[in-house]
Amino acid sequence: MLSMTGYGRGDFSSDGIEITVEIKTVNNRFSDIVVKGPRMFIQYEDVIRSRVREKFPRGHADVFITLNDKRVRRSSLWLDESMAAGYVSAAERLRELCPSLPYDVTASSVLRFPDVVKAEEATSADDEIIDAFYKALDVALTRLNEMRTKEGEKLCEDMLGRIDTIEKLVRDICVRAPFVTAEYNKKLTEKVKAMLADTEIDEAKILTETAVFADKCNIDEELTRLKSHVNQFREMCKKESVGKPLDFLIQEFNRESNTICSKSNDLEVTRLGLLLKNEIEKIREQVQNVE
């Protein structure tokens, strides 16, 4: 069993290239992968998502890329011609307004004005950077899944413990359920005797009323299905990617427990049913984090 919550980091350094890939994941019903890094990786985002999705098929993942390229390369400068022409035009206009001021505008001085010359950033990644990135990504994904596996083991342990509690509650309800009809028959008989005093009681009507009550509050089918669900849940927990099947199964748990509470006409069965619903809800919350 794998958790959808995890974190993995991969670092790679070689020949002046230092790159770090961090992946943070949380639960989500669908696959949602966001890549955040230098612009040079924009054209590779679809490939990156596909690679992450192979290891993380469901949930939300943020992929953070940090690059430090220390290789010696020729710097590329970009001249903003309109900005430079604007500065020169402004200087000439100022000389017209103030002829006494010395005119010391030169090409080198214009180049020093703000925003006239800018260093061009690399717009594409070369093969060395891409190779380094994929190596860091693979390490990050491996560590991510190691953490997700550990978290999954904890989730599984917690849910199986609650399944044991649910199984015990179902047994307790099975023990209590047969007495409900008998107690209803006894209370109904006593109530009729009190109301009719010395009048002879029609036992047939009492039995008919008891039979109708027994049919309405019978929960044998629901208890049988819950026992089956418990066994299915344990079997599913032995597999890896079971988030969606477990989510569906826990809905069935909830449906049976709701029916038991609605059909029961007994305080003890209702009390046990509410405890049952409480454990099921706790499992449902945990299942939301399972891949």
Secondary structure, DSSP 8 states (H G I E B T S, - for coil): --BS-EEEEEEEEETTEEEEEEEEEE--SSEEEEEES-GGGGGGHHHHHHHHHHH--SEEEEEEEEEEE-------EEE-HHHHHHHHHHHHHHHHH-TTS-----HHHHHTSTTSEEE----S--HHHHHHHHHHHHHHHHHHHHHHHHHHHHHHHHHHHHHHHHHHHHHHHHHHHHHHHHHHHHHHHHHHHHHHTTS---HHHHHHHHHHHHHHT--HHHHHHHHHHHHHHHHHTTSSS-HHHHHHHHHHHHHHHHHHHHH---HHHHHHHHHHHHHHHHHHHHHTTB-
